[in-house]
Amino acid sequence: MANDAILVNSVVGQRPDLEITDHGSDWLFTVCAIMGVSTLAFMGLAFRKPQTERLFHYITAAITCTACIAYFAMGSNLGQTPIQAEFVRPYSSEVYAAGTREIFYARYIDWVITTPLLLLDLMLTAGMPTSTILATMFADEVMVVTGLIGALVETRYKWGFFTIGCAAFFFVVYEILVDGRRHANALGGAPKKAFNLGGVWLVGLWFLYPIAWGLCEGGNVIHPDSEAIFYGILDVLAKPGFGIILIMLHRNINAADLGLHIRQPGQGLPRTEKHGHHATEGPGPNVGSTTAPNHGV
Ligand code: RET
């Protein structure tokens, strides 16, 4: 069946002068499918684990599920709005004489949900303090929201928002590369390995996003179809790619090894309970152990 999404949705909202073609739409739907299949796979893997050991599967599946919906919108040429390009470039073969350019705000709604979850995946792996995790997630939200506002602004003020976004991004990178690594090294063993590999993968890929933004929403240098390919490849590597690495490396890590107290029903009752139980603490520095019991599923 031919993909006529752009034609069908041509009546929705305003049409930009420069927008994706049917090829761009095909590719966006392909990424949508990759995200959907990944979500099912992460959930399938989750159900093979005891309920207390599914946290990272659930976070990762939520990330790909959100992306699947965002890509469905973008493939359908929805979740977009025309914005007058600051640089019109009449002699460019890519964005020749564009007046307004298609800006997919759906992308940022995706990021505002998924990028903090990606950081959460990683920071929980390093056993970082909740306060630090929240501060880093806040900086990440600042980065995405300023990126969105900048994308929707027509004048050179867009670069002001971009600069604020970059400052917030550097804080996030610092927290991962310096603070996070300190915590992961202290844990040692499998969490250290998972954090280091996941961290390098995440930071390496995330640096390419502001470059893509500069070429697309910012500078209007490349065509929206090329934009779809650029961000699409990055998103596949940063979401399902990162998820696979993380879930694989978490095989030998129990939640308790990371200081997470996730209870079975009736387990670890508070001190005031009538039998006078003391709260059961996690096994402590049992890092990377494969011997912790998997109580009934
Ligand atoms: C923006 C523009 C403002 C400055 C910076 C940006 C960085 C964005 C990043 C996005 C990461 C997205 C991911 C999506 C998941 O698939 C907002 C482009 C620094 C790092 C990982």
Boltz pocket constraint, residues with backbone or C-beta under 6 A from the ligand:
constraints:
  - pocket:
      binder: B
      contacts: [[A, 111], [A, 114], [A, 115], [A, 118], [A, 143], [A, 144], [A, 146], [A, 147], [A, 148], [A, 161], [A, 162], [A, 165], [A, 166], [A, 169], [A, 206], [A, 207], [A, 209], [A, 210], [A, 213], [A, 234], [A, 235], [A, 236], [A, 238], [A, 239]]
      max_distance: 6.0
